[in-house]
Amino acid sequence: MNPDTGHPDPPEKSGPGLFSILTIRDYRLLVLSNLAVFAGYQIRNMAQAWIVLDKTDSATLMGLVNAMPGIAIISMSLIGGALADRTERWQLLWRTKLIIASMSLLTAVLLTTGVFEWWHLIPISLLTGSMFALHNPTSQAFAVDVVGRERLVSASSLNTGISMTATIVGPSAGGALLLLGFDTAFYVLTALYVLSAIMIFRVRKRHVPVPSGRNMISDIRDGVGYAYRTPIIRALLFVGMGALFMGMNQPAIPVKVQDVLGLGEVGYGVMLGLNGVGALIGAFVLFVIARHVRKGYLVVFALLVFNASIGLFAVAPNVLISGIAMTTMGLAFAAWMISVPVLLQTTSSEEMRGRVMSLYFMTVLSHQLGWLIGGAGIEMFGIQTTLFIGIIGGLVVSGASIILTPALLKAR
């Protein structure tokens, strides 16, 4: 129903293809909103990391600050998932985006006025992460409301391509913005999040929640029980826990760029941009072949290529080899995004989808804690040893989950 005219919206064109997906007005707005969020995420992560490293010269403190959003998300994701199933998703999305924008604006003002201290980023990051804990499962569930389950693979592939476009543009632009001033990056970040909120505000689709008749604690308990009793969902969530170890490579990137490769802010942005190039290529290749490949095989491909790429980055002696490693990491990330979240959403029932996706974000965003563990590890053991510890841990946790759940490899 069109809220402006009071008449039903015209029927959307059906079909699983890319162009059919783009004929859906609400999905186009959702794509624009996601593009702004993904670009903002990249700018915020790189800006925070570089600012703390610049002001403290400490990989541990850099890791601590960038771990804060992950701590908040892990702590509050179950509440976010329950809200995604209990509330009107559209309102929750644009409101959380505006609060996230206000935190970016606060950071920019602190930098402009000269009162900024690195530790200010800890409470700001915690509140930002709390909003993302509510936003992320709601956004994933709302995407299915907009496009339907039958077009979810196409939508996910395109969404991954869009996010990787932002991953290319965001860090490169972020590096240039940091040269103009640390506060400039956060003013631009604020504008991106406001733009994202405006796009969501214009979406017409509404999700009408079905009251469970129970309190939120009971809904959370039901969601956890449902995920545990469903073998594929349970296995994918344990695979996601391996992200804690995979995230240990995050603090290694700016440290290696600065201390080993001898590059500055723009070099850091370009290196992250190469990660986006690989993911963008992977997203469009996988868009073509995804219907002919089991998603379970894509999960295995993603894990093996990602960890091999981290190993290559650890031993890379120069910019060229480091860039190749970053590119193949992006390719693996694309395979992950077109397999794990899609399998979780298509396997989940309608009434449990939000809670399942909150559990997914709770596990996979443990990679933010990898900033803290990796930062401390780099100062104690060095880049190479820390990264190889992460590779071993990630493969053991994720590999055991896959081996113990044969049904996962058969999942389409």
N, C-alpha and C positions, 0 to 999 in steps of 0.2 A: 504494500500500500504506500502510495506516495503521500507523505505527510503534508506536502504543500498544496496538492490538488484535491486530496481526499479520494482519488481514484486509484485502482490497482496499477502497479507498474506494468509496462509492456513485458511480455514473456521474453526471457533471455534465450539467446541461441544456445542450444545444447551441443554436446560433443566434447571430446577430451583434448582437442588441439590447442596450441598456443593462441591462435587468433580467436578461437571461440572464447577462451578465457578472457582475452582483452576486450571482448564486446560487453562484458559485465561492468557496468558503470561503477558499482561499489568496489569491485575488485581493482579497477584502475586507481581509485582513490586510496585503497588500502596499499597498493604498490608504492604510490608516491609517499604515503606516510611512512612505510617501512624503509624506503630509500633514505629519507631524512633521518630516521632513527639509526639505521646502520652506519651512515656517514658520521653522525654524532657520536656513536659508540666508539668508532675508530679514533676520532679526534680526541675524545675525552681520555681514553686509555693511554694514547701516546703522549698527550700533553701532560697528564698527571705524572706519568713515569719520568718524562724528561725534566719536568720542573723539580721533582723531588731529588732526582739524581744530580741535577745542576746545583741545588741548594745544599745538599747534604753529602754528596759523593758516596752514598751508602746504598748498595744493592738491597740490603735487608730492609731499610726504611722504604725504599721504592716498592719493594714487594709487599710490605705491610699496608701501604696506602692502597695499592691496586687490589689487595685481597679483601678490603672492606666491603665492596659491593657484593662479592661472592658470599661472605659471611652473612650479610643481611638477607640475601636471596635464599640461601640454604635454610636460614632460621624461619623465614616467613612464607616459603613457597607453598606449603600445605594450606595455609590460610588463603593465599592467592588462588589456588586451585578450587577450594571450596567456594570462594566468592565468585569465581568464573562460572560455576554451575548454579549458583543461587541468585545472582544479581543480573541486571541488564548490562551486558558486556560493553555495549557502545559507550555508555556513560562512564564506566570504569576506565575505559581506554583513554578518552580525551582528558579526563581529570588527572589521571596519573601522569600523563605527558606534561601537563602544565606544571605540576609540582616538580617534576624532573627539570623542566626549563628554569624554574625559579632557583633551583640549587646551582645551576650553571651560571645564572646571572649573579647570584651571591658571590660565587668564586671570582667572577670577573671584577666585581666591585671591590672586593678585598684586594685584588692585585692592583687595580687602578689607584686606590687610595694609599697604597704602600704599607698597609697594616697586615698583609698576608704573612702567615707562617705555615711551614709545610704541614704541621699537625692539624691545621684547620681542615685539611682534606679528609681527615678521618671521620668526623661526624657528618660532613657533607656527603661523603661517599656512602656512609651507612644509610642515611636517609634516601639517597638516590637508589641504592640497591634495594631498599625496602619497597620503593615504588615499582621498581622493575619486577620484584617478586609478585606483585599484584598484576602488573601489566603483561608479563610474558605469557603465562598460561592462558590469560584472557585473549590475547592477540592470536595465539595459535588456534584456540577453540573458535574464535570469531571468524577466522579464515574459512573454516568448514561451513559455518553458517552462510557465508557469502557465496562460495563456489559449489558446495555440495561434495559429498564423498567421492563421486565418480570422476571428478575433475581435480582431485587433491594432488595427484602425482604431477600433473601438468602445472598446477599452481605452485607447488613446492619447488619444482625445477626452475620456473621463472623467478620465483621469489629468491632462490639461491643465486641466480644470475644477477638479479638486482642488488642483492646484498653484497655480492662480490664486486660489482661495479663501484659501489660505495667504498668497498675495501681498497680499491685501486685509487680512487679519487680522494677519499677522506684522509689517509695518512700523508699522501703527497701534498695535498692542500694544507694539512695540519702542520707539516714541517715548514712550509712557507709562512703560515700564520704565526708560528712561534718566533720566526725571525723578525716579524713586525711587532711582536710583544706578546708575552704570555697571556695578558688579559684579552688581547684581540681574539685569540683562539676560543676563549670561553664566551665572548660576546657572539661570535659566529655560531658556536654550539647552542647557545640560548635560542637564536633565531631558527636554527634547524628544528629544535624540539617544538617550538611554537608552531612552525609550519606543519609539522607532523600532527599536532593536535587539531589544527584547522582542517586538514584533510579528513581526519576521522570524524570531526564534527559534521562534515558534509555527507557522510555515508548515511543512506536511508535505511539500510537493513537493521532490524532490531531482533534481539534474541529474547524470547519470552521464557523465563525460567519456570521449570515445573517444581513447585514447592514439595520438598521431601517430607515435610511435617516433623522434621527432627532438628535438633540443634546442630551448630557447626562442628562441634567436636565429634558427634556421631557421624556426620557426613565425611569428615576427614578419616575417621577410623574405617568407615566402609570403603573409602577410596584406596587406602593402604591395603586392606584385606583383599579387595578386588584385584589390585595389581599383583599381589603376591600369589594369588590363586591362578592367575593366567600365565602359563609358562613363558610365552614369547615376551609379554610385557615385563615379567620378572627378569628374564635374561637380559633384555635391552637396558633395563635400569642398572643392573650390575655392570654391564658393559660401560654404561655412562660413568660409573664410579671411577673407571680408569682415567677419566679426564683429570683427576687430581694429579696424577703423575705426568700426564701429557702437558699440563699447564706449567710444569717446571721449566719449559723452554721459553716462556714469555719474558721473564726478566733477563734471560741470557741474550735476547736480541739487542736491546739498547746498550747493554754492557759491551757486547762484542762489537757492535757498530762503532761505539765511542773509543774503546780501549784497544781493540785488536785491528779493526779495519781503518781506524782513524777518520771516520766520517762524522758529520755534524747532524743538525736537526733535519735538513733536507735529505741527507743520505739515509737517515732512519726512516723517514717517510717513504722514500723510494723503495727501500727494502721491504717494508710492510706492503707497499703497493704491488710488488712482485708476487706476494702471497695472494693478493686479490686477482692478479692476472691468471695465475694457475687455477684458482677456484672458478673464475669466470669461464675459462676454456672448459674445465671439467663439467661445469653446470650445463653448458649447451651440448656437449657431447653426450652426457648422461641423459639429457632431455630426449635425445633421439633414441638411445638404446635402452633406457630404463624399463620400458614395457617388455623387453625381451630378456632381461636379466633378473634373476631372483634378488630381492632386496637383501636377503641374508648374505649372499655372496658379496654384495656391495659393502656390507658392514665389515666383512673380513678384509676386503680390498682396502678400505679406508684405514683400518687399523695398521695393516702391514706397511702401506705406503707412507702413512704419517710418521710412524716410528722410524722407518728407514731414512726418511727425510731429516728427522731430528738428528739421527746419527751422522748423516752427511754434513749437516750444519755444524755439529760439534767439532768435526775434524777439518772443516773447510779452511784452507790457508789464505784465501783471498776473497775479493768481492765477487768475482764471477761464480765460484763454486757456492758461496753463501747464497747468492741470488738464485741459482738453480735449486738449491735446497728449499728456499722459501717458496719458490714456484710450485714444486711438487707437494709441499705441505698444503698449499691451497687446493691443489687437485684432490688430495685426500679429503680435505674438509668438505668439498662439494659432494663427494661420494657419501660422506657421513650425513649431510643435510638432506640428501635425496633418498636415504634409506632409513635411518633410525627414527626421526620424527614422523615420517610418513607411516612406517609400520606401527608406531604407537597409536597414531590417530585412527588408522583404518582398523586396527585390532580392537580398540576401545569401543565400548557402547556409548551411545549418545549422552546418557545421564552421567557417565563417569569420565568423559573426555577431558574436562577441565582439570579434574583432580589427577588424572594420569599424567597430563602434560606438566602439572606443577611438580610431580615427582621427578619427571624427566629433567626439568630445569634445576631442581634441587640437587640431582646427581651430576649432571653434565657441567653445571656452573661451579662445581668444586674445582674446576680448572683455575678459577680466580684465586683459590687458596694456594694453587701451584706458584703464584707470584711470590707468596710469603716463603714457602718451603724452598723454592728455587733460588730466591734472593739470598736467603741465609746459606744455602748450600754453595752458591757461587763464592761467597766470601770465605767459606771454610775449606772447600775442596777444589774450587776452580770451575770453569765452564764445562769442560769435557766430562769430568767425573760426575758432576751434578746431572748433566743431560743423560748420560748412560744409566745412572740410577733410575731416572724417570722412565726411560725406555723399558728397562727390565720390569719395573713395578707395573707399568701400564699394560704390558703384554701378558703378564701373569694374571692380573685381575680380569681383564677383558677376555683373554684366551680361555681361561677356566670357565667363564660364563657361557661362552659359545660351545665349548666341548660338552658341557653338561646339559645343553639344551639342543638336541639334534633338530627339533622342529624349527629352530630359528633359521638354519641354513635352507630349509625348504620354503620359507616364507616368501611370498611374492608381493 
